[in-house]
């Protein structure tokens, strides 16, 4: 009677996936990042492309997390034990992927953090409380510089290792 | 007395230097000849500002348009409908240089990569947050009573569920739409543009730069 158990698992997986998709992507739409990017770059007619890239990105993220043991770890091992040797080319490729992915993720998280702050109306409210008429640009710059400093401090002092 | 109905638009893009009624509003009156004449009524002459970069914008008030029409046709009774301000964007016809198109393509690639990285990041962050591999292992053991290999039908079903959820949510596979509704991001794009127009018209009004009567 194991097939009943398997059906149960499949149902659980399907439902979980569907609900997670709805939840994660509502956040995307709610913070309204992509309309801003599209407006900034005058490319509102390419929204379908952007959505497709989001979907592909999710697929990539899915493979690297859910299938970490099944896919990512074996690939990593075979590279580490020299079964696959592509030499210098591979090293360059690895660095390129790391740098590009790091850059774009940082970019995305920076935009996300500020647009969440804006959604919560934190910036306009602060500006009004301190009756700031100008200087919001400087305040924003300071916020961005603070984020850079905090991020660098976090990694160079290995704050993530406290636990 | 002829009734003239004018619906002011929310925001328009014009190419010529001269803004006419037809550019900023839809107009209706019973007499076709009058309608054609009123459409051509001059509203505003756009001027190149000294330090203008990119798009140049003006806000034209509804009453100003009404005044223009009334001057052109003194025995008309103008009914104003629609917006109270119209944002006019002056798109100067340039011979679009080649690098401009390349730049545009680069920007699109940039945003597309940003979306890709963002999508991957947020789903990975979420999965790490709930330690999904451990969760699925526990769940598999709970149901099947044996150790999970880490790549079972539970993970497979989850992946399929996730993809179906996304496709239903965004309502398209590649370029093929499933229903005719706009996608969520197209909807939020529209409301963002609306907010932007509203913010600009009210900023113009506050600085008293709106082209209006008095």
Interface residues (C-beta under 8 A of the other chain):
Chain A: X2 X5 X6 X8 X9 X10 X11 X12 X13 X14 X15 X16 X17 X18 X19 X20 X21 X22 X24 X25 X26 X27 X28 X29 X32 X33 X34 X35 X36 X37 X38 X39 X41 X42 X43 X44 X46 X47 X48 X49 X50 X51 X52 X53 X54 X55 X56 X57 X58 X59 X60 X61 X62 X64 X65 X66 X67 X68 X69 X70 X71 X100 X101 X104 X105 X107 X108 X109 X112
Chain B: X104 X107 X108 X110 X111 X112 X113 X114 X115 X116 X117 X118 X119 X120 X121 X122 X123 X124 X126 X127 X128 X132 X133 X136 X139 X140 X143 X144 X149 X150 X151 X152 X153 X154 X155 X156 X157 X158 X159 X160 X161 X162 X163 X164 X165 X166 X167 X168 X169 X170 X172 X174 X175 X183 X184 X185 X186 X188 X189 X192 X193 X196
